[in-house]
Amino acid sequence: MTRQCKYVLKEIKKLSNNSSCWLGANSSQVYKVDSPKGEVCDFNKYKRELDTILNELLRTEYIKTNKSGASFRLTHKGLHPYEFEWEKIKSFLFSSIFIPIVVALITSALINFLF
């Protein structure tokens, strides 16, 4: 995930109070759809790319849209992004580092036993 996506996701989580409420977006803002206070999060520094950042978050399943595509909300993955990343890292470490070490140890023990 890019730095821009992390920033936007973090701000969306703050806006939604870590819930899966419905949100809307325009060119430089994300807002709560059914908020009587009119809660808004401005992304002026990303106003030219906010739509592409939201599309990337949608593609990677951090957010999902309603049937019309007019509003979106955070998914479970979007509410807990660091836990999903940690699980991915653990899986990589297990399959790419731990398993090869165990196989090498077993292989060398068998060779030493046979000869």
C-alpha positions in Angstrom: 0.0 0.0 0.0 1.4 3.4 -0.9 2.0 6.2 1.5 -1.0 8.2 0.0 -3.3 5.2 0.5 -2.2 4.7 4.1 -2.8 8.4 4.8 -6.3 8.5 3.2 -7.3 5.2 4.9 -6.1 6.5 8.3 -8.2 9.7 7.9 -11.2 7.7 6.7 -11.0 5.5 9.8 -10.9 8.6 12.0 -13.9 10.1 10.2 -15.9 7.0 10.5 -14.8 6.5 14.2 -13.5 3.0 13.2 -16.9 1.8 12.0 -18.3 0.7 8.7 -20.6 3.7 8.3 -21.4 4.9 4.7 -19.2 7.6 3.4 -19.2 9.7 0.2 -16.5 11.5 -1.7 -16.1 14.4 -4.1 -13.0 15.8 -5.7 -11.2 16.7 -2.5 -13.4 15.6 0.4 -14.7 12.5 2.1 -17.8 13.0 4.1 -20.3 11.0 6.2 -23.4 10.3 4.2 -26.0 10.4 7.0 -24.3 12.8 9.4 -26.4 15.6 10.9 -23.2 17.4 11.8 -21.9 17.3 8.2 -18.6 15.7 9.2 -16.0 16.1 6.4 -12.4 15.2 5.9 -10.5 17.4 3.5 -7.8 16.0 1.3 -6.6 19.2 -0.5 -3.1 17.9 -0.9 -4.5 14.8 -2.8 -7.4 16.6 -4.6 -6.1 15.7 -8.0 -5.6 12.0 -7.2 -8.2 11.3 -4.5 -10.4 9.3 -6.9 -7.5 7.1 -7.9 -6.5 6.5 -4.3 -10.1 5.5 -3.5 -10.1 3.2 -6.6 -6.9 1.6 -5.3 -8.4 1.1 -1.8 -11.5 -0.4 -3.5 -9.3 -2.7 -5.7 -7.4 -4.0 -2.7 -10.6 -4.5 -0.8 -10.0 -1.9 2.0 -13.3 -0.2 1.1 -16.4 -1.4 -0.8 -19.1 0.6 -2.6 -22.9 0.2 -2.5 -24.7 -1.1 -5.6 -24.9 2.4 -7.2 -21.3 3.2 -6.4 -22.2 6.5 -5.0 -21.0 5.8 -1.5 -18.5 3.4 0.2 -17.6 2.0 3.6 -14.7 0.4 5.2 -14.4 -3.4 5.1 -13.0 -5.6 7.9 -9.6 -5.4 6.1 -10.0 -1.6 6.0 -10.8 -1.4 9.7 -7.8 -3.6 10.7 -5.1 -3.0 7.9 -2.1 -3.7 10.1 -3.4 -7.0 11.4 -3.8 -8.2 7.8 -0.3 -7.0 6.9 1.2 -8.8 9.9 -0.6 -12.0 8.9 0.9 -11.7 5.4 4.4 -11.1 6.8 4.1 -14.1 9.1 3.0 -16.3 6.2 5.9 -15.2 4.1 8.4 -15.7 7.0 7.0 -19.2 7.6 6.9 -20.4 4.0 10.1 -18.7 2.8 12.4 -18.9 5.8 11.3 -21.3 8.5 10.3 -24.3 6.2 13.5 -24.2 4.1 15.6 -24.1 7.3 13.8 -27.1 8.7 14.1 -29.0 5.4 17.8 -28.3 5.3 18.3 -29.5 8.8 16.4 -32.7 8.2 18.3 -33.3 5.0 21.7 -32.8 6.6 20.7 -35.0 9.6 19.7 -37.8 7.2 22.9 -37.5 5.2 25.0 -37.6 8.4 23.0 -40.6 9.6 23.4 -42.5 6.3 27.2 -41.9 5.9 
